[in-house]
Amino acid sequence: MSEHDTNLYGTIHGGVMMKLIDDAAAAAAGRHADGPAVTVSVDRMTFLAPVRAGDLLSVEAGLERAGRTSMTVGVRVTAERWNSSGPAAEVATAFLTFVAIDAEGRPRAVPVLERGEGVPVSDAP
């Protein structure tokens, strides 16, 4: 993260983090759906700790649930200092709902979620 991503308090702006979360969740949903999937809702977003300029972020997303056309994706964000070998800290979690769409933008069926396929996120809704 860089100074361009900071807010008035000198920490990373929540909107920047939200974009990273949505991007990762969209990739997970699109991969599972084998095609386009759009964000329908942000069901929960929890900011657990501030992120500072210079922190290295890791964003991990995976399906929690797959319905007929919709998918719930869990996201976990960790941060570590760029110049330290200390452990990464969990800084945010989120759950988003996506719907797979066809070429005309209409909902389309998604594959069944296989057991063990999701990424565990600590505060599942």
N, C-alpha and C positions, 0 to 999 in steps of 0.2 A: 504494500500500500504506500502511496506517496502523499506529499503535502497537498496535492491537487484534490485528494479525496477527503480532506479533513473539514470539520465543521468549525464553528466559532470557539469550541472548547479544545481544539487541537487533537481531537480523536476522529476516527473515521466516521463519516456521515452515515446515518442509518439507511438512507436511500441507496447509497453505494453498496452496502451489504445486502440490501433487499434485491438489487439487480443481480448480484452474483448468485444469490440463493435461487432466484427465479430462473436464471440461465442454466444452472446445474440441474434443477428440478425438471425443466423443459427437456433437457438432453436425456435424462433418465426416462421420462414419460414417452418421448419420441422414439427412443430405442426399443422400449417395450412394445409400443404400438406399431412399430415398423413403419413410421410415417409421421406426418404432422400431428401435434397435440398442442392445444392452447390452454392457457391458464384460465380457470373458471373462478377460483377463489383462493385466497390465502386464509387457511383455516386457523393457523396459529403461527405467530412469530415471536420468539423470545430472545432478547438480547441479554446475555449473561454477564458479559464483561466488556469493557471498552477495548477497542483496537486502536493502536497508535501507528502513525506513519513509520514505515520501516518494518512493520510486522509482515511475516509471510503467512498467508492464509491458505488453508486447505478446505475445500468444500466437497463434501461427500453426499451424494443423493441416491436414493433407491426407493423402489416401490414398496409401499406398505399394504396396499389393497388395489385390486383391479375388479371393477364391476363390468357391466355390459359394454359401456362406451367410456366410462370415467375411470380415473386412476388417482389414488392418493399417494403422494410422494413425500417421504421424510427427508429432511436435510440436516446435516450436522456440520458446523463450521468450527475449525480450530485455528489458533494463531500461535506463532512462535517468533521470537525476536530473530532478526536476520543475522545478528552477530553473537548469538548465544547458543550453547548446546543444551540448554534446559529443556524440560518437557513442554510439549504443546498444550495449550489450555483451550478448553471448549468455550467458545465465545458467543455462539448463537445456535438455536435450533428452530426448525420451521416445518410446517405441514401445509402442503398445497394440493389443490384438486385440479386435475387436467381432464380435458375431453379430447379424444382422438377425432380428427375430422378428415373428410374425404376432399377431393379436388373442388367440390362445390361448396365446401365449408359446412357440410352437414355432419352430425355425429356418426361415427362408424364403430363397429365392434372392435374390441381389443382382445388379445390372447388371455387365457386364464393365467393367474399368477402361480407359479410353482412354489412349493414350500421351500423356505430358506433363501429365496431370491432377494428379499429386501435388505436394506441397510438399517440396522437398529438405531433408533434415535431415542434418547433417554426419556422424553416426556410425551409419549404417544397419547393422542387424544382419545 
